[in-house]
Amino acid sequence: MNSWKNPILLISGIGISHLGNWIYLIALNISILNLTGSAAAVAGLFIIRPVAILITNTWSGSVIDRVNKRRLMIFIDIIRGILIFLVPFTESLILIYFLLLLSNIAGAFFGPSASVYITKLVPIENRKRFNSMMSMTSSSAFLIGPAIAGILIMYVGTALCIIINAITFIICALLIYLLPNVEESLGDVRKPIQLKTLFEDWNSVKNFVQNAKYFITVYFLFQFTMLIGFALDSQEVTYIKNNLNLSDRDYGLIVSITGIGALAGAFFAAVCAKRVNLKLYIGVGMLFTSIGYIFFYSSYNFTTATFSFVFLGFFMAFANAGYATFFQNNVPLEIMGRFGSIADMFQAIVQILFTLLLGFFAEWYSLKIVCIIFSIIGIIFAFILLITILLPSKANYFNEKSRVITG
């Protein structure tokens, strides 16, 4: 159990931050709507993160791979805490957007940094369980955060909710400060990052991609399937209200129950980590997740829609934990920050394209038919992913005893 002391400390820090994020997200949406009375202004909040990713992720990986990840994560959380703390005291929408953009730019460094730090901190044989526990923490925040936000907004307003999120960033920074330094070498920390350096770094990622064809194949199949799901998520409210004729209260209840499904899935993923092969986490988890989407867009009432989302959330927990473990085990540590940042940028672009494409077709044709067609495409990608993963000749990529980074 002593070997889990530091991983649990990291999970606690990031989990507290996730909880604050959900409280903040609900409060921020209401705050912006109250400030402007504009649905477009609220929709603008969802563009900020992709914009921040596009601004930073061509070069952020070069920074991440050359600095102390623990110190960078602490610095990022402190900066985000300060920026979010200022939001409730700002009445200008443009200035609020600017503060959120800066916060998201800083946040664009956190995910890839955390991925590298986790890979160094957590032994390979414990990573699948760690990622399952991380998913369970995230699901708990998703389940509890909006409920806490609703109570706080009712009694004390939105400003305190946003300030609470700022405080959770600082708490996360303090918990990360208590973690050990796992860097083996800091020889390049002070090396200036120039245009030539960026080209060299991009070339390193390019060489890895060319030499790790199987990993990239699995990566693309998984991400395309997942991003189709994210695009389908953008239509869930419309489908629930317009096709199923359910109320806002029903929608909120479905989302809450979905959180229970995701939490249960993450719990079982953590319990089964030593007994179930990594291949099944990724392949079967993603296939059943995709099937969950077609269940949902074929649903006809509250009960069937809720069952579909619980089913989807349960298996998505397995898929996410499996993919995170696969990524950590197969991407070389020395370029993990660069690859992760560029991958995030690629995902942001594809997600925007898929979402716009689905929205465009949904305007012209039946929303239900379009979403079912997209769901079927997702199932096809997931089935190809499962077949690819089950190839006996590629079993070494899913070995959880020793680190595999070859092509």
C-alpha positions in Angstrom: 0.0 0.0 0.0 3.0 2.3 0.6 3.7 2.2 -3.1 0.3 3.8 -3.7 0.9 6.7 -1.3 2.2 9.1 -4.0 -0.2 8.0 -6.8 -3.2 8.5 -4.4 -1.9 12.0 -3.5 -1.8 12.9 -7.2 -5.3 11.4 -7.8 -6.6 13.5 -4.8 -5.1 16.7 -6.2 -6.4 16.3 -9.7 -9.7 15.0 -8.4 -10.2 18.1 -6.2 -9.4 20.2 -9.3 -12.0 18.2 -11.4 -14.6 18.8 -8.7 -13.9 22.5 -8.7 -14.1 22.5 -12.5 -17.6 21.1 -12.6 -18.8 23.5 -9.9 -17.2 26.4 -11.9 -18.6 25.2 -15.3 -22.2 25.3 -14.1 -21.8 28.6 -12.3 -19.9 30.2 -15.2 -22.5 29.4 -17.8 -25.2 30.9 -15.5 -23.0 33.9 -14.7 -22.4 34.7 -18.4 -26.1 34.3 -19.2 -27.1 36.6 -16.4 -24.5 39.1 -17.4 -25.3 39.2 -21.1 -28.7 37.5 -21.6 -27.2 36.0 -24.7 -27.1 32.2 -25.5 -24.4 33.0 -28.1 -22.2 34.5 -25.3 -22.5 31.2 -23.4 -21.8 29.2 -26.5 -18.6 31.2 -26.9 -17.3 29.7 -23.7 -17.0 26.3 -25.5 -14.8 27.7 -28.2 -12.2 29.1 -25.9 -10.5 25.7 -25.1 -10.1 24.6 -28.7 -8.7 28.1 -29.5 -6.2 27.9 -26.6 -5.1 24.4 -27.8 -4.6 25.7 -31.4 -2.5 28.6 -30.0 -0.2 26.6 -27.8 0.0 23.0 -28.9 2.5 23.4 -31.7 5.1 24.5 -29.2 3.9 23.6 -25.7 5.2 20.0 -26.0 8.7 21.4 -26.6 8.5 23.3 -23.3 7.0 20.3 -21.4 9.7 17.9 -22.5 12.5 20.3 -21.3 11.3 21.4 -17.9 10.6 19.8 -14.6 7.0 18.5 -15.0 6.2 18.6 -11.2 7.2 22.3 -11.0 5.4 23.1 -14.2 2.2 21.5 -13.0 2.4 23.5 -9.7 3.0 26.7 -11.6 0.1 26.1 -14.0 -2.3 25.5 -11.2 -1.3 28.6 -9.3 -1.6 30.7 -12.5 -5.0 29.2 -13.2 -6.2 29.8 -9.7 -5.2 33.4 -9.9 -6.9 33.9 -13.3 -10.1 32.2 -12.3 -10.2 34.1 -9.0 -10.4 37.4 -11.0 -13.4 36.3 -13.1 -16.2 37.1 -10.6 -14.8 40.6 -10.2 -15.0 41.3 -13.9 -18.0 42.7 -15.6 -16.6 43.0 -19.1 -17.5 39.9 -21.3 -14.4 40.5 -23.4 -12.1 40.6 -20.4 -13.8 37.5 -19.0 -13.1 35.7 -22.3 -9.5 36.9 -22.2 -9.0 35.6 -18.6 -10.5 32.3 -19.6 -8.3 32.1 -22.7 -5.2 32.7 -20.6 -6.4 30.0 -18.1 -7.0 27.5 -20.9 -3.6 28.3 -22.5 -2.0 27.5 -19.2 -4.2 24.4 -18.9 -3.1 23.2 -22.3 0.3 22.4 -20.6 -1.2 20.5 -17.7 -2.6 17.4 -19.4 0.5 16.4 -21.4 2.7 17.3 -18.3 0.6 15.1 -16.1 0.7 12.2 -18.5 4.5 12.3 -18.5 4.7 12.7 -14.7 2.2 9.8 -14.2 4.3 7.6 -16.5 7.4 8.3 -14.4 5.6 8.1 -11.0 3.5 5.0 -11.5 5.1 1.6 -12.2 3.9 -0.1 -15.4 2.1 -2.9 -13.6 0.0 -0.3 -11.6 -0.9 2.1 -14.5 -4.1 0.4 -15.6 -5.5 0.5 -12.0 -4.2 4.0 -11.5 -5.9 5.2 -14.7 -9.1 3.5 -13.7 -9.0 5.2 -10.3 -8.4 8.5 -12.0 -11.4 7.9 -14.2 -13.4 7.0 -11.1 -12.4 10.3 -9.5 -13.4 12.2 -12.6 -16.7 10.5 -12.7 -17.3 11.3 -9.1 -16.6 14.9 -9.8 -19.0 14.8 -12.7 -21.7 13.3 -10.5 -21.2 15.5 -7.4 -20.0 18.8 -8.9 -23.2 20.0 -10.6 -25.2 19.0 -7.5 -23.0 21.1 -5.2 -23.1 23.9 -7.8 -26.9 23.9 -7.8 -27.1 24.2 -4.0 -24.4 26.9 -3.8 -25.9 28.9 -6.6 -29.3 28.7 -5.0 -28.1 30.1 -1.6 -24.9 32.2 -2.3 -24.8 32.9 -6.0 -22.3 32.1 -8.8 -19.4 34.2 -7.7 -18.5 31.9 -4.8 -18.7 28.8 -7.0 -16.1 30.3 -9.3 -13.9 31.3 -6.4 -14.1 27.8 -5.0 -12.7 26.5 -8.3 -9.8 29.0 -8.0 -9.1 27.6 -4.5 -9.2 23.9 -5.8 -6.4 24.8 -8.2 -4.3 26.1 -5.3 -5.1 23.0 -3.3 -4.1 20.8 -6.2 -0.8 22.7 -6.5 -0.1 22.1 -2.8 -0.7 18.4 -3.1 1.5 18.1 -6.2 4.2 20.0 -4.2 4.2 17.1 -1.7 5.0 14.6 -4.5 8.5 13.6 -5.3 10.6 14.9 -8.1 10.8 12.1 -10.7 13.0 13.8 -13.3 16.1 11.9 -14.2 17.8 14.7 -16.1 17.3 18.4 -16.5 20.1 19.1 -18.8 17.9 20.8 -21.4 15.8 22.9 -19.0 17.6 26.1 -19.7 18.0 25.5 -23.5 16.1 28.3 -25.3 13.3 27.2 -27.5 13.8 28.7 -31.0 12.2 28.0 -34.3 15.0 25.6 -35.2 14.3 23.7 -31.9 10.6 23.4 -32.8 11.4 22.0 -36.2 13.7 19.5 -34.6 11.0 18.5 -32.1 8.4 18.1 -34.8 10.8 16.0 -36.7 11.3 13.8 -33.6 7.5 13.3 -33.4 7.4 12.6 -37.1 10.1 9.9 -36.8 8.2 8.3 -34.0 5.0 8.2 -35.9 6.8 6.7 -38.9 8.4 4.0 -36.8 5.5 3.2 -34.6 2.9 2.3 -37.3 0.9 -0.1 -35.2 0.7 2.3 -32.2 -0.5 5.1 -34.6 -3.0 2.8 -36.2 -4.5 2.0 -32.8 -4.3 5.7 -31.8 -6.2 6.8 -34.9 -8.9 4.2 -34.7 -9.5 4.9 -31.0 -9.5 8.7 -31.4 -11.7 8.7 -34.5 -14.2 6.5 -32.7 -14.1 8.6 -29.5 -14.4 11.9 -31.5 -17.4 10.6 -33.3 -18.9 10.0 -29.9 -18.0 13.6 -28.8 -19.7 14.9 -31.9 -22.8 12.9 -31.0 -22.7 14.3 -27.5 -23.3 17.8 -29.0 -26.8 16.7 -30.1 -27.9 14.9 -27.0 -29.9 17.8 -25.5 -31.7 18.5 -28.8 -32.6 14.8 -29.2 -33.8 14.5 -25.6 -36.0 17.7 -25.8 -37.2 17.6 -29.4 -37.3 13.9 -30.3 -38.1 12.4 -26.9 -40.1 15.5 -25.7 -38.5 15.4 -22.2 -38.1 18.3 -19.9 -35.0 20.1 -18.7 -35.5 18.3 -15.4 -35.5 15.0 -17.2 -32.3 15.9 -19.0 -30.6 16.8 -15.7 -31.7 13.5 -14.2 -30.4 11.5 -17.1 -27.0 13.2 -16.9 -26.9 12.6 -13.2 -27.7 8.9 -13.6 -25.2 8.6 -16.4 -22.6 9.8 -13.9 -23.5 6.9 -11.7 -22.9 4.5 -14.6 -19.5 6.1 -15.4 -18.6 5.9 -11.7 -19.6 2.2 -11.5 -17.6 1.5 -14.7 -14.5 3.2 -13.3 -14.9 1.3 -10.0 -15.1 -2.1 -11.8 -12.2 -1.1 -14.1 -10.0 -0.5 -11.1 -11.1 -3.7 -9.4 -10.5 -5.8 -12.5 -7.2 -4.2 -13.4 -5.1 -7.2 -12.5 -7.5 -9.7 -13.9 -8.7 -8.3 -17.3 -6.3 -7.9 -20.3 -5.5 -4.4 -21.5 -6.7 -5.4 -25.0 -10.3 -5.9 -23.7 -10.3 -2.6 -21.8 -9.6 -0.7 -25.0 -11.3 -2.9 -27.7 -14.4 -4.2 -26.0 -14.8 -1.0 -23.9 -14.8 1.2 -27.0 -17.0 -1.2 -29.0 -19.7 -1.2 -26.3 -19.3 2.5 -25.8 -20.1 3.0 -29.5 -23.1 0.6 -29.2 -24.3 2.7 -26.4 -24.6 5.7 -28.7 -26.8 3.8 -31.2 -28.9 2.6 -28.2 -29.4 6.2 -27.1 -30.3 7.6 -30.6 -32.7 4.7 -31.0 -34.3 5.3 -27.6 -38.0 6.3 -27.4 -38.6 7.4 -23.8 -36.9 8.4 -20.6 -36.2 4.8 -19.4 -34.5 3.7 -22.7 -32.5 6.9 -23.0 -31.3 6.6 -19.4 -30.3 2.9 -19.8 -28.4 3.8 -23.0 -26.4 6.5 -21.2 -25.6 4.3 -18.2 -24.5 1.5 -20.5 -22.4 4.0 -22.5 -20.8 5.6 -19.4 -20.0 2.3 -17.8 -18.0 1.0 -20.8 -16.4 4.3 -21.6 -14.6 4.2 -18.3 -12.9 1.0 -19.4 -12.0 2.4 -22.8 -10.5 5.6 -21.3 -8.5 3.8 -18.7 -7.2 1.2 -21.2 -6.2 3.9 -23.8 -4.4 6.0 -21.2 -2.4 3.0 -20.1 -1.6 2.0 -23.7 -0.5 5.5 -24.4 1.8 5.7 -21.4 3.3 2.3 -22.1 4.1 2.9 -25.8 5.1 6.6 -26.2 8.8 7.3 -25.3 9.1 9.5 -22.3 11.5 11.9 -24.0 8.9 12.9 -26.6 5.7 12.2 -24.7 5.0 15.9 -24.0 5.5 16.9 -27.6 3.4 14.0 -29.0 0.7 14.5 -26.4 0.4 18.3 -27.3 0.3 17.7 -31.0 -2.2 14.9 -30.5 -4.4 17.2 -28.5 -4.3 19.7 -31.3 -5.2 17.1 -33.8 -8.1 15.9 -31.6 -9.4 19.5 -31.2 -9.4 20.1 -35.0 -11.1 16.8 -35.8 -13.7 17.3 -33.0 -14.6 20.7 -34.4 -15.0 19.2 -37.9 -17.0 16.2 -36.8 -19.3 18.4 -34.6 -19.9 20.9 -37.5 -20.5 18.1 -40.0 -23.0 16.4 -37.7 -24.7 19.7 -37.0 -24.9 20.5 -40.7 -26.5 17.2 -41.7 -28.9 17.4 -38.7 -30.2 20.7 -40.0 -30.9 19.3 -43.4 -32.1 15.8 -42.5 -33.7 13.9 -39.6 -31.6 14.3 -36.4 -32.4 10.8 -35.4 -31.4 9.2 -38.7 -28.2 11.3 -39.0 -27.1 10.4 -35.4 -27.8 6.7 -36.0 -25.7 6.8 -39.1 -22.8 8.5 -37.3 -23.2 5.9 -34.5 -23.0 3.1 -37.0 -19.8 4.6 -38.4 -18.5 4.8 -34.9 -19.3 1.1 -34.4 -17.5 0.2 -37.6 -14.3 2.0 -36.4 -14.6 0.4 -33.0 -15.0 -3.1 -34.6 -11.9 -2.5 -36.7 -10.1 -1.3 -33.6 -11.0 -4.5 -31.7 -9.8 -6.7 -34.6 -6.5 -4.7 -34.8 -5.9 -5.0 -31.1 -6.6 -8.7 -31.0 -3.8 -9.5 -33.6 -1.6 -12.1 -31.8 1.5 -10.8 -33.4 1.0 -7.4 -31.7 0.6 -8.7 -28.1 3.8 -7.1 -26.9 2.2 -3.7 -27.3 -0.2 -4.6 -24.5 2.4 -6.1 -22.2 2.1 -4.7 -18.7 5.3 -6.2 -17.4 7.9 -4.2 -19.3 7.8 -1.0 -21.3 7.3 -1.2 -25.0 8.3 1.7 -27.2 9.4 0.1 -30.4 7.7 0.5 -33.8 
